[in-house]
Amino acid sequence: MSKKFQISLIAEASDNVGYGHAIRTGILATSLREKGHKVNHYVLGSKINNKIFRNTKFIDNSKKVSQKTECIILDFYNNLKKSDIYHFKKQTKKIISFQDSKNNNKLKFNGLINFKKKDYNSKSNVKFFYGLKYLILGENFTSKKFKKKDYIFLCFGGSDPLNQIPKYLNWIKLSKIKKKIYVAIIKDSKKLSKFKKDNQVKIFINSRKLEKLMGESKFAICSGGNILAELLALNKNCLCISLSRNQRKFVKLFSNNSNLNYLGDYKNISRKNFLHKFNILEKKVFSLNPKPINKFGAENLSNDLTNWLIDQDQKNKTKVFNKDDIIKDYEKSFHKKPLYKKLHWGSAASMKSRHNFLEQIINFKKVSSWLDVGSGDGSLQKLILNKFDSINCLGVEISKKLHSLSKHRKLKNFKSINDDFINLSLKNKFNLVTCHGVLSKTNFSLKDFLKKSNLMIKKNGYLVFDITNLHWKKFENSNFFKEPAHNWFNPYEVKKLINNLKNFKIIKILGLKSGKNKKIKIKDTHSVFYVLKKI
């Protein structure tokens, strides 16, 4: 079971900025609670009647967020004040912000959601959660299908903050199209009063069946916020107008969606251009979008936020695992097929490339005695001993079941023992010790492994092992996370440890290209190999 965290989500909501920020953080809060985290959801603004806010605390001042927490997630449209950030930093060491704040570049955050690295000027270590993978939608917008009716849906966010609805209603009225127009808004507005008696217009205030109004429409006219994502998820053709900088960025996420008809920023749209596009869309034959909108954005984001928090919590720490737990892991996977799954490899190709890479970097022609730590089913021995029959190899395997597989191979010059390497006592020494794909999860530390190996190797003999790379560049900015069940090592700290022990000389430090037995730069690899010579 993964670690559970105390998390606070804080959003603002009002007629001026809309209610989308509060809604999406409410959905995310629910997903995080389902994963067992203790979550507080705060909304800076007046109370909203919606079931998503059952566990929400409505506040009128950010200073009322005073509970110590392990992470704060912010979703603000207006500029965040430095004094607010200073206050939040008293409550936590980790602050993540959605992209909406206009001054994200001026404030130091630990993570940003829906914000590209290239749009962020800071050189600090920031985690980016970007793309449709993290699109947060309510369940009703992804799970229901609706019968299409012959009306137009119009919505510029819950509050229509820039008062665009009256303008576009007036423009539509100038067209020859007399279809019904269904307008959705959270609060009543005096500026819509003249349309209440208009037979062509029907106004829905804080509708509890918003998804039905959207789903049954022929097409929609909308702003570029969450309302756009929801309509595209319902497979609606949309005539979209962005109301702000962050909406212009948000619309770009859907640039390949065939149902999106983007007019541009609201300041630059003429009545003539709007009516031209409106008439085209009205005649457009509805077609299914070939790439459905992602339905699992909240779940994906809560998963990756959890992984990131675990990663931050364990940063630069290595664990010593329980021996019995390691054995149980292999017992669980022993009945899996194909073979690479029994051995906990990612694929047959990665297992094969690892073995070929070892053959490439080790001069087996000069090896007479070889100890392999974590020899598994003997696959590596089969490859090597069939080519170099003068080598005597001893394999040590902690899993009884994998050890039994290696014995059934009946390889010449190969003996396998079911034992724990760190407690192993042998009279003979070896001129080669290898350990590959093992050190990420062992019942001994890397330092203990190096000390024990030193006792097992003859003078001028070689030690070859690999580690999982903490500095793999994939971890920096993409939606990619370290496997929390494994240890990840800083390659430069490993080098320092080897030099400090003074038992070995480093001959080579090599990176392996995943799935191919090719050498690459350390930053580009998941696995780093060390070739050491005993001195």
N, C-alpha and C positions, 0 to 999 in steps of 0.2 A: 504494500500500500504506500502511495506517495505521501510526502509530507503535506500537512495542512497549514494554511497561513491565515493570518488576520489581514483583511483587505478592506479599504474604504474607497468607495466610488463617489465622486462629487461632481454634479452637473448643475448648470444654470438653466432656468426656464422662465419665459415671460412672453407677453404679446410681441415684444420688440425682437427677441432673438429666436422665438419659436420653442417648440417642445420636443423636437427630435432628439436633442442631447439627453434630456431626462429619460426619454423612452428607451434609447439604445443602451444607456448605462443600466437601466432597470432590467432589461433583457439579459445583459451581461452579468449583472449581480445574481440573477436567478440561476444562470448556468454555473457560475462559480460556487454558489451554495450547493448545487447538486453534486459538485465534486468534493464536498465536505469542508470547504473553507468557511471561516467565520467572516461574514460580509456585512458591512454597514453601507447603506445607500442614502446619500444626502442629496437633496435638490434645493438649490438656492433660488427661491421663488415661492409664489403662492401655491396652495394645495391644488392638485389635479385629481379628479375622480376617474381613476382607471385601475383595473385589477393588478396591473403590473407594479403599482405603487403601494401595494398592501403593506410591505415591510420598509417603506421609505420614510425618512425623517425630513420634513420640510423646514428649512431654516431661512432666516433673513440676513445672516451674517456668516461669512466663512470662518470667523473666529470661534463659532459654536462647534466646529469640528475639533474636538480636543482630546480624542482618545488615541493613545499610542497604537501604532499599527505597523505591519511589516511592509506594506505597500499602499500608496495612494494613487488612484487613477482619476485624472481630471478630464472633464469634457465641457469646455467653456468656449463661447463664441467671442465675447468681448475680451479685450486685453486683460491678461492676468496681472495684477499688481505685484511688484517685488515684495511688498509687505505680506501679501497672501502666501506667496511661495516660501518666504522666510518662516511664516507661521506653520505651513504644512511640513517644512523640513524639521521642525521641532517634534513632529509626530512620527516621522518615518525617515529612513535613509534612502528609500526608493520611490521616485515619483515618475509616473507615466502620464503622457497627455495625448488626447486625440488631436488631430491636425487642425481643428477649427480655430484655436487661439491665434490671433494675428501676430503675436510676438514670440512664437516658439523659438525663433532663432536667437532671441536675446536672453532667453532663460535656459538654465542648465537642467535638462531632464535626463533621466536614466533610460527612458524608452519613449518612442513615439508611435502612435497608431495611425495608419493611413497617411503616412508622411514619407516621401522618398528621401533617401540619403542625399541625393544631389540638391535637394531643396533646403538642406540643413547646413549651415555654415560652420558649426562647431566641429572641432577635431577630436572632441572627447569621445569616450567609448559609449556610444548610444545604441540601443537595440531598436531596430525598425520592424514594425509589424505592418507590412504593406500589401495591398492587393485585394482582389475579390475573395480570396480565401478567408478574409476577416470581415466580410460584409455581414452586418448584424440585421436580421429581419425577424419579425414576429412569426410564430408558428403558422398563423392563419394565412400568411402570404406565401407560404411554401408548400402547404399540404392540401389546400382545397382547390376544386375546379368549379367554375361558375358558367352558367348559361349566358351567352352574350345577348344583350338587348341594344336597342337603337337609340342610345343617348351618349352625350359627351361628358366626361368627368373633368372637373376643373378644380385644382387645388394648388396653392402656393405655400404649403406648410400649414401647420395648425393655426398660426396666428396671422398669416398674410402680412408679415412685418412691414413690407414696403407698399402695401395697399395697391397691389396689382390686379386683384380680382375685378373691381369696377371697370378698370381700363379695358381689360380683355373681354369682359362681357359686352361692353359697348362696341368694341371692334367686331365681335362675332355677330352682333345684332345688325351690323352693316352688310354682312354677307347675305347671300341668297339661301343659305342653309338654315332651315328652321327646326332642326333637331332639338330635343330637350337638352338642357344643360344642367347637370347636377353639380352643385358647388358644395365643397366640404370645408368646414372651418371649426375650430374648437369653441370660440366665443362669439357671441352675437356682435355685430358692428353696425353703427348708424349709417355708415357709408354704403351698406348693402340694402338699406331700407326701401329704396325705390324699386329694387328688383323683386321684392317679396310679393308684389301684386302682378308680376310679369308671368304670364302663363308658360313662357318658354323656359323660365329659370326656376329651379327648385333648390332651396338652400337647406343643407343638413348641418345642424350645430351639434358638435361633440357626439357624433353618431357612434353607437356601439357596434354597428355593422359596416364599418368603413371599408373593410376588405371586400364585402359584397358589393358595395357601391362602385368600387374600383374594378372588381372582377367582372361585373356584368356590363360595363360600358363598352362602347364600340372602340373608342380611343380616348386619349387623355391629353390635357394641357396642364403642365405642372412645372414646378421649380426644380432645381438641381440637387436637392437634398435627399433625405431618406425616402421621401414620397416617390421619387424617380425609381429608386431601387425596388421599392415595393411593387410599383406598377410593372416594371420589367420582369419581376419575379412572377407576376400574374400573367405574363405574356401579352401585355398591352402595347400597342403602338403609342408612342409618346411624343408630343411636341413640347420640347423642354426649353425653359428660359432660366438661366442662372441669375441668382440675386446677389451673389457675393463672390469674393476671391476663393474661399474654400469650396463653394459649390462648383466653380469653374474647374478646380482640380478634381473634385469628386466625379464630375461628368466624364472626365477622361478615362476613368476606370471602365466605362461601358462603351468606349469608342468603337469596338468591334461588334456591338450588338445591333442587329439589323432592325430592331424595333425602335431604336432611338433616332429621333429627328431633332437635332440640336440647333436652335436658332442663335444662340450666343448670349451675351450679357444683356440684361434688361434695359440698360441705358442706350444700347445701340440698335434696338429693334424698331423698325418703322411699321406703321400700320399696313402699308402696302406689302411689305415683305412677309409680315405675319399672315395676312389674308391669303397671299399666294401659297404659302406652305400649308396653311389650314385647309384650303380647297383641295390641294393634292392629297393630303392625308385623309380627308373625308372620302375620297374616291378609292383610296388604296385598299386592295384586297388583303385581308388579314392572312399572315403566314407565320408559321411557328418559327421561333428563333432556334437556330441549330445548336446553340450552346446555352442550356438552361442556367439560370442564376444559381449560384452556390447556396444550398439550403442550410449549411452547417457552420455559418460564420461565427456565431456566438460560441458554439462548442469548440471550433478550431482555435478561437482566440483564448478561451478559458484554458484549453489544453496547453497552448504554447506559452501563455502567461505563467501557468503552473511550472512548466519545464524551465522557463527563464528564472523564476524565483528560486527553484531548487538549485539551478546552476549558480546563481548569485550566492546562495546560502553555502554551497559547497566549494566555492571558488578557491582554487589553490590548495584544497584539502584532499588528501587521499585516505581511503578507508581500508581497513583490514577486515575482510569478510570472514564469516564463520565457515569452517571446513564442512560441517554437515549441510549447511545451506547450499554450498557449491555442489556437493554430491547430489543433493535432491534436485537441483536444477537440471543436471544431466540425466537423472532418472526420469524426470518428466518428459524430456525431449527424446529419450532413447527409442521410443516406438514411432517417431516421426519418419516420414519418407519425403524426399530422397535423403541420401546419406549426409549431405552437408547440413541439414537441419538437426540431425542427431548431434553433430559436432559444433553447433552454434555458429556456423558461418552464415554470412548473408546470402550467398549464392554459390553454386558449383564453380562458377567462373572466378569468384574471389578466392575460393579455397585453392583452386588450381594455380592461379597467378601467384599466390603467396608461396606455394611450394616451388614453383619455377624460379621465383625471385631468389629464394634461399639457395637454390642450386647455382644461380648466376653469381651471387656475391660471396659464396664460400668455395674455396679451392678444395673440394673433396678428394682430389687426387693425393693430397698430402695428409689426409686424415686416416688414422689407424684405429683410434678408439673414440667413440662418440656417445655422449649422454644427451638424450632429448627429454626436456622437462615438459610434461603435459603432452605425451606422445599420442593421446587419443586412440584412434583405431588402427594406427600404423600406416596411414596413407602416405605420409612423407617418406617413411622408411621403404615402402614398396618402390617409390620413384627412385630414391637414391641408391639403395643397396642392389637393385637390379643392374645398375650402371657401374657401381664401384664395389665389387665383391670382396675387396680386401679389408673393408671396414667392419669392425665389430661394434654393434650399436646396442645400447641399453636404453629402453624407454621407461619413464616413470609416469604413471597415470593414476590420479586420485580416484577416478570413477571406476568402480568394479566392473560395470557393464561395458564401458568402452575398452577397458583392459582385456576383457574376454574376447571382444571383436579382434583386437590386435593379435591375440594368441592363435585365433583361427586362421590367420593369414599364413602361418608356418613359414615365415621368411628365413632364409639362410643368414646366419650371423646376426640375428636380431633376437634379443630377449626383452620381455616386458615384465615389469613388476607393478603390482597395485599397492602404491604407498604414497605418503605425503613427502614431497621433496624436502621441505624444511626440516623434517625429522629423520631424513635419510642418513644411514651410516654405511659407508662403503670403504673397503680397503684399497681398491684400485682408483687411480686417477685417470683423467681423460685428456686428450689433446684437443677436443672440441666439446663444448656444451652449448646447446641451443634451447631457446624457449620462445615460441612464437604463438601469438593469439591467446596468451594465457594471463599476462600481467595486469590486464584491465580488471580482472576479478580473481583475486587470490587471497589465501589466508595468511599471507606474509607481506611485509613491506618491500619496496624496491631495494632499500638499503640492506635488509636481511637477505634478499635474493642475491645481491652482489657479493656479500660476505660469504654466504654458503657456496656460491659458485666458485669463489676463489679457492676454497678448500678442496674442490672437486677437480680442478684443472692443473695439469702439469705446467711447469715453467715453459714459457713461450707458446703455450697452448692458447686457444681462442674461445671467446664467449660471444655468441650472437643472439640478440634478443630484440623484440620490438615493443613499442609502447603506443597507446592511443594518444593522439596529438591534441593537446589543449589549445594550441595556436593555429589549428586548421582554419583557413580564411573563410570557409563556409559558415563558421559560427559568428562571424563579425556582424553582418548586416542583413543576411537573407533570413527567410522563415525556416531556419534550420537550427536544431538544438542538440546538445550532447545527450547521449543516453544516460539518464541519472543513475541507472543500476550499475554503471561501470566507473572505474577510476580513469581520469584523464590527466596526462602528465605534461608539465612544461618542459619541452626538450632541452632548454638551456639550463634549467635547474637540474635535470638528469645529468647533463654534461658536467656541471659543477660538482654534483655528488660523486661521480666517477673519479674526477680529479682529486677530490678531497680524500677519498679512501686510499689512493696511491697504490692500488693493487694491479691496475690495468692501464694500458696505454690505448687511447682511442685511435683506431686505424681509419674507420669510416663512420659517418652518420648519413644515412640515406633515406630518401622519401620514396614510397611505392605508390604508383598510380593504380587506383582501385580497379580491379578486374583485368589489369594488364601488368605483366612483369617488367615495368619500365621505371627508371629512376626519374624522380621529379623533385622540385624544390620543397623544402620542409613545410612552408606555409600552404602548399597546395595539396598536402596529403593527410589522410586519416591516420596512417601508420608510419611511424619513424623507426628505422632499424639502426642498431648500433653493432658495429664489429669491433671487439676489444681484444687486445693481446695481453696475456699475463706477463708481468715484469717481476 
